[in-house]
Amino acid sequence: MMKKLGLATALLLAMTGAQAYQFEVQGQSEFLDTTENDQNFTGAVQGTYYFKNVDSTKGPLAEAAFLNQASNFSLAYQYGQYDAPREGGRSDVESHVYGAKAEAYIPTKFVPAYASASYSHTHNDGKNEFTADDNGDRYALELGALVAPNFLVAVGYTSVADQASLDAFNIVANGVAKAGLESATIADDQDAITARTKYVGAIDGTNMAIGFETGLVYGESTAYNLKTDLYLTPALSVGASYMESSYNNSPDKAWGANVNYFITPAVSVGASYVNANFEAAQAGEEDATVLDTQTVGLNAKFRF
């Protein structure tokens, strides 16, 4: 019995202390506090399979897959419960978002090339007579290249058949408030052009690193986003982000902050905060702030 227990303990330590991994499972939950309601919440999970082992010793643990140019396939699911007052009653909806995505890094004679394709489906299940059921799909393609070491530039095309269609992977990466703002920027029955950059690099003479991301969405409206992370150690990072859209409704901008820590090279925990708001003066509406939203999120990752 003691021998089996010792073997199990050794196996667990080997898994949680591994310097290479091929699977990653991420879970998160967000609490939503809006001017209308403070009882909404979401939960999401994403699983990723990397076609080759990912070496987690090259830099910040959070960016190991990017630094390794690790091709992969992912599945994601998000559940949300939302309700709010409306004329004559109260809306009540359960939202389900499903997604599949593939990313590939392709060596060439010049620079490594990048390609991705994703699909997301949203089903909104109305729970009373004030809330109708809704379904929507979205497809996205991206092409790009690593024009310098650890510096990705990519452009893409997104087709959104219904405004209710959120990007399942955007929810996991950036939170439901920003994913909703991105969907509103594109609007229903629209095509959109996207562009983004990403860079991760060491800070000379230190054990630290820094990462930058920028993004642009051009649909019925236009949105841009900025994100930066400071890796104080390979295991610990703090970050800030900002997103703004020309979408003239509530909310139209969001800023956020996050912190993440790898307890071991295989296990991490994190927290995030997003404040999405709208300035009434822009629209000349006194009550335009009713959809101002704050979210607080917790997340965890496990690699093996």
Secondary structure as GFF3:
##gff-version 3
##sequence-region A 1 304
A	DSSP	alpha_helix	2	16	.	.	.	ID=ss1
A	DSSP	beta_strand	20	34	.	.	.	ID=ss2
A	DSSP	beta_strand	40	55	.	.	.	ID=ss3
A	DSSP	three_ten_helix	61	63	.	.	.	ID=ss4
A	DSSP	alpha_helix	64	67	.	.	.	ID=ss5
A	DSSP	beta_strand	72	86	.	.	.	ID=ss6
A	DSSP	beta_strand	89	106	.	.	.	ID=ss7
A	DSSP	beta_strand	113	126	.	.	.	ID=ss8
A	DSSP	beta_strand	134	148	.	.	.	ID=ss9
A	DSSP	beta_strand	151	160	.	.	.	ID=ss10
A	DSSP	alpha_helix	168	174	.	.	.	ID=ss11
A	DSSP	alpha_helix	176	186	.	.	.	ID=ss12
A	DSSP	beta_strand	190	202	.	.	.	ID=ss13
A	DSSP	beta_strand	209	218	.	.	.	ID=ss14
A	DSSP	beta_strand	222	231	.	.	.	ID=ss15
A	DSSP	beta_strand	236	245	.	.	.	ID=ss16
A	DSSP	beta_strand	253	264	.	.	.	ID=ss17
A	DSSP	beta_strand	267	277	.	.	.	ID=ss18
A	DSSP	alpha_helix	280	283	.	.	.	ID=ss19
A	DSSP	three_ten_helix	288	291	.	.	.	ID=ss20
A	DSSP	beta_strand	293	303	.	.	.	ID=ss21
###
